[in-house]
Amino acid sequence: MRLSLFLLAASTTLAGCAANVATDPRPTDAPTIAQAVPEIETPKPQYGRYGFDETGMDRSVAPGQDFYAFNNGAWTKATSIPSDRSNYGMFSVLDDLSKDRTKQILEGEKADPNSKIGRAYVSYLDEATANAKGLEPIRPWLAKISALKSKAGYAALCAEADRMGISVPFASGIAQDDKNPDTYIYQMYQSGLGMSDRDYYLDKSDRFVKARVAYLQHLENVFTIAGEPNAKARAQALMAIETRIATVHWNKVDSSDSVKTYNKTNIAALQKAAPGFDFAGFIKNQGVNTTDLLYAQPSAIKAMARLIGNAPLGVLKDALLIRSLDGYSDYLSDDIAKESFAFYGTALSGTPEMEPRWKRAVNFTEGSLGDELGKAYVAKFYPPETKAAVDTLVKNILAAMGRRIDNLGWMTPATKVKAQKKLANFTTKIGYPDRWRDYADLDIKADDLFGNAVRVNQFDHQYAIGKLGKPIYRWEWQMTPMTINAYANFS
């Protein structure tokens, strides 16, 4: 058990980011690995003799012919993909373990009315109440969309939707300025599509054609579930404008180019270059007080502003209605939740069935109160001696890297100095953060799932815009202690 805890903790949040300058990772009194770990009984590895499952190999396959099948062939033949997943592997096994452990914590918390994570979990588990309420929780917001009479108020309505976590034509957020990494800046990106990429609208290959057919039917189904008239015609009109937006979107390659997507401007210049959408009103109504911004795809954003300026108001309102229902489908009744999953989960991602409700409740609680839940998770499953052992292991790795740099024959002395400086700047984040986020101002109610989801999104939005003008939150983590993953933040 001790070994499996160690492996989970190490694989869960091992991450390094170049942040504030650390001390030289090669102290003269750096402990050796033998000194770092106390003498304990060596546990039996869970997989094979050294962390690799040799029983999963297929030695009848030549490794030079198919290396994956050679290593994993027997495991692949003996393992079925669960019906609530589109793929399966060791990350999935660890994720299942993490979810089971998190569920243990939440099951113990749900009876405590003073537990915020318990109330969040209970609100999602209560499927009967969600079904009884139907779409009523979101009706006031849909009515607000319907009541919009003029494009003059469209940007402000988009800003309100954005604060609620609903997708709008221009995605935005607060992030580190890549060319001035000690500061945060407001950033904007192309958006406005119901499917994830322009290829889903424009590519003529069979799988994309099938996706378009399924999406058009999905749009019609959502209008129908919402009780809206003329569902088919409105679905076709919305598909048409999204297709026009897709034609001006940048492709994935260009959108991943850090040079092409770094474009600094100010609101006045953007408004002049991209008439058709009230960017100044949009940003102001997001609660953002700024003049400068970065925008990632200038030609797309300018062209989208023109498209919006020429589009019928009714179609723009329908896009907000659909994004609202899809975005909040998990927090409403089963009819809309299942419809949204049938398209996004099954038709697009190939997942046959939704996760059981308890897993989705775990996901919701972790996504809403990650650090609050993380504190409880660490207390139960990540003891101090495990963290100490992992921290020492990583320090040993950094020290070994430093010695390796010193001993490189091909590297000049001047380059070695720069390499050591770079290594000294490497800040590791292992297991869990030294600081936890404060959720005191987030209101969570046991009997209000939809309201909880809205308040979480608004709370996260306010938290993000609160970073503007402040030093970079170098202590902040981009994942929870329960997450099975790692990351590097180079800036």
Residue pairs with C-beta under 8 A, 6 or more apart in sequence:
1 43
2 40
2 43
2 386
3 43
3 44
3 45
3 46
4 46
5 381
5 382
5 383
5 386
6 386
6 389
6 390
7 46
7 51
8 94
8 97
8 98
8 381
9 382
9 386
9 387
9 390
9 430
9 431
9 481
10 390
10 393
10 430
11 94
11 484
11 486
12 94
12 98
12 431
12 481
12 482
12 483
12 484
12 485
13 429
13 430
13 431
13 432
13 477
13 479
13 480
13 481
13 483
13 485
13 486
14 394
14 428
14 429
14 430
14 486
15 428
15 429
15 430
15 477
15 478
15 479
15 486
15 487
15 488
15 489
16 426
16 427
16 428
16 429
16 488
17 427
17 429
17 487
17 488
17 489
17 490
18 422
18 425
18 426
18 427
18 489
18 490
18 491
19 425
19 427
19 472
19 474
19 489
20 427
20 474
21 424
21 425
22 424
22 425
22 426
22 427
23 424
24 402
24 420
24 424
25 395
25 398
25 399
25 401
25 402
25 423
25 424
25 426
26 398
26 399
26 402
26 403
27 399
30 395
30 396
30 399
31 392
31 395
31 396
32 396
33 392
33 393
33 396
36 389
36 392
36 393
36 395
36 396
37 389
37 392
37 393
38 385
45 51
47 53
48 54
48 55
53 75
55 74
55 75
56 71
56 72
56 73
56 74
56 75
56 76
56 78
57 70
57 71
57 72
57 73
57 74
57 75
58 69
58 70
58 72
58 73
58 74
58 77
59 70
60 73
61 69
61 70
61 73
62 70
63 70
63 71
66 73
69 76
79 88
80 88
81 87
81 88
82 88
82 92
83 352
83 353
84 351
84 352
84 353
84 354
84 355
84 356
84 359
85 92
85 351
86 349
86 350
86 351
91 484
91 485
94 484
95 484
98 482
98 483
98 484
99 359
99 362
99 482
101 377
101 380
101 381
101 482
102 362
102 365
102 366
102 373
102 377
102 482
103 358
103 362
104 380
105 117
105 373
105 376
105 377
105 380
106 117
106 118
106 121
106 361
106 362
106 365
106 373
109 115
109 117
109 118
109 121
109 376
110 118
110 121
110 122
110 125
111 118
112 118
113 119
113 446
116 369
116 372
116 439
116 442
116 444
117 365
117 369
117 372
117 373
117 376
118 446
119 444
119 445
119 446
120 364
120 365
120 368
120 369
120 444
120 452
121 361
121 362
121 364
121 365
122 446
123 444
123 445
123 446
123 447
123 448
123 449
123 452
124 331
124 357
124 360
124 361
124 364
124 365
124 449
125 357
125 358
125 361
126 446
126 447
126 449
127 334
127 357
129 447
129 449
130 331
130 332
130 333
130 334
130 449
130 450
131 333
131 334
133 332
133 333
133 450
134 332
134 333
134 335
135 142
135 225
135 226
135 325
135 332
135 333
135 336
137 331
137 332
137 448
137 449
137 450
137 451
138 324
138 325
138 328
138 332
138 450
141 164
141 324
142 226
142 321
142 324
142 325
144 157
144 160
145 157
145 317
145 320
145 321
145 324
146 317
146 321
148 154
148 157
148 313
148 317
150 313
151 309
151 313
151 316
152 278
154 277
154 278
154 308
154 313
154 316
155 277
155 278
155 279
155 281
155 282
155 285
156 278
156 281
156 282
156 285
157 320
158 168
158 169
158 170
158 282
158 320
159 168
159 281
159 282
159 283
159 284
159 285
159 286
160 285
161 167
161 168
161 320
161 323
161 324
162 168
162 172
162 286
162 461
163 286
163 287
163 457
163 458
163 461
164 324
164 454
164 457
164 458
165 327
165 453
165 456
165 457
165 460
165 461
166 320
166 323
166 324
166 327
166 328
167 191
167 192
167 323
167 327
168 191
168 192
168 320
168 323
169 191
169 192
169 245
169 277
169 304
169 308
169 319
170 188
170 189
170 190
170 191
170 192
170 277
170 279
170 282
170 301
170 304
171 188
171 189
171 190
171 191
172 186
172 187
172 188
172 189
172 283
172 286
173 186
173 187
173 464
174 184
174 185
174 186
174 187
174 288
174 464
174 465
174 467
174 468
175 184
175 185
175 187
176 183
176 184
176 185
176 472
176 491
177 183
177 184
177 185
177 294
178 258
178 262
178 491
179 262
179 264
181 472
181 491
182 471
182 472
183 472
184 467
184 468
184 469
184 470
184 472
185 264
185 290
185 292
185 293
185 294
185 468
186 283
186 288
186 290
186 292
186 293
186 294
186 468
187 293
187 294
187 295
187 296
188 293
188 294
188 295
188 296
188 301
189 295
189 296
189 297
190 249
190 250
190 255
190 296
190 297
190 300
190 301
190 304
192 242
192 245
192 304
192 319
193 200
193 201
193 242
193 245
193 246
193 249
194 215
194 219
194 238
194 242
194 319
194 322
194 323
194 326
195 201
195 211
195 215
195 242
195 348
196 348
197 252
198 246
198 247
198 249
198 251
199 208
199 251
200 208
200 211
200 212
200 215
200 246
201 208
201 212
201 242
201 243
201 246
201 247
202 208
202 243
202 246
202 247
211 347
211 348
212 239
214 343
214 347
214 348
215 239
215 343
215 347
216 235
216 236
216 239
217 235
218 339
218 340
218 342
218 343
218 347
219 234
219 235
219 238
219 239
219 322
220 231
220 232
220 235
221 231
221 339
222 322
222 325
222 326
222 336
222 339
222 340
223 230
223 231
223 234
223 235
223 318
223 321
223 322
224 231
225 325
225 335
225 336
225 339
226 321
226 325
228 234
228 321
234 314
234 315
234 318
237 312
237 314
237 315
237 318
238 315
238 318
238 319
238 322
241 307
241 311
241 315
241 319
242 319
244 307
245 304
245 307
248 299
248 300
248 303
248 304
248 307
249 297
249 300
250 296
250 297
250 299
250 300
254 260
254 261
254 297
255 261
255 296
255 297
261 296
261 297
262 294
262 296
263 294
263 295
263 296
263 298
264 292
264 293
264 294
265 273
265 292
265 293
265 294
265 295
266 291
266 292
266 293
267 279
267 280
267 283
267 290
267 291
267 293
268 280
268 291
270 279
270 293
270 295
270 301
271 278
271 279
271 280
273 298
273 302
274 301
274 302
274 304
274 305
274 306
275 305
275 306
275 309
276 305
276 306
276 307
276 308
276 309
276 310
277 304
277 305
277 308
277 309
279 305
283 290
283 293
286 461
286 465
287 461
287 462
287 465
288 465
288 468
289 468
290 468
295 301
308 316
325 332
325 336
325 340
326 340
326 344
328 450
328 453
328 454
329 336
329 337
329 339
329 340
329 341
330 337
330 340
330 360
330 364
330 453
331 449
331 450
331 452
331 453
332 450
337 354
338 354
341 351
341 354
345 351
345 354
346 352
354 360
355 363
364 453
365 373
366 373
366 480
366 482
367 456
368 442
368 444
368 452
368 453
368 456
369 439
369 442
369 444
370 437
370 480
371 433
371 436
371 437
371 439
371 480
372 436
372 437
372 439
373 480
373 482
374 432
374 436
374 480
374 481
374 482
375 436
377 480
377 481
377 482
378 431
378 432
378 481
382 431
382 432
382 481
386 431
387 430
387 431
387 432
390 430
390 431
391 430
394 428
394 430
398 423
398 426
398 428
401 423
402 420
402 423
405 411
405 416
405 419
405 420
405 423
406 416
406 420
408 416
411 419
427 474
429 477
431 481
432 477
432 481
433 475
433 476
433 477
434 475
435 475
435 476
437 463
437 476
439 459
441 459
442 455
442 456
442 459
443 455
444 452
444 455
445 451
445 452
467 473
478 487
478 489
479 485
479 487
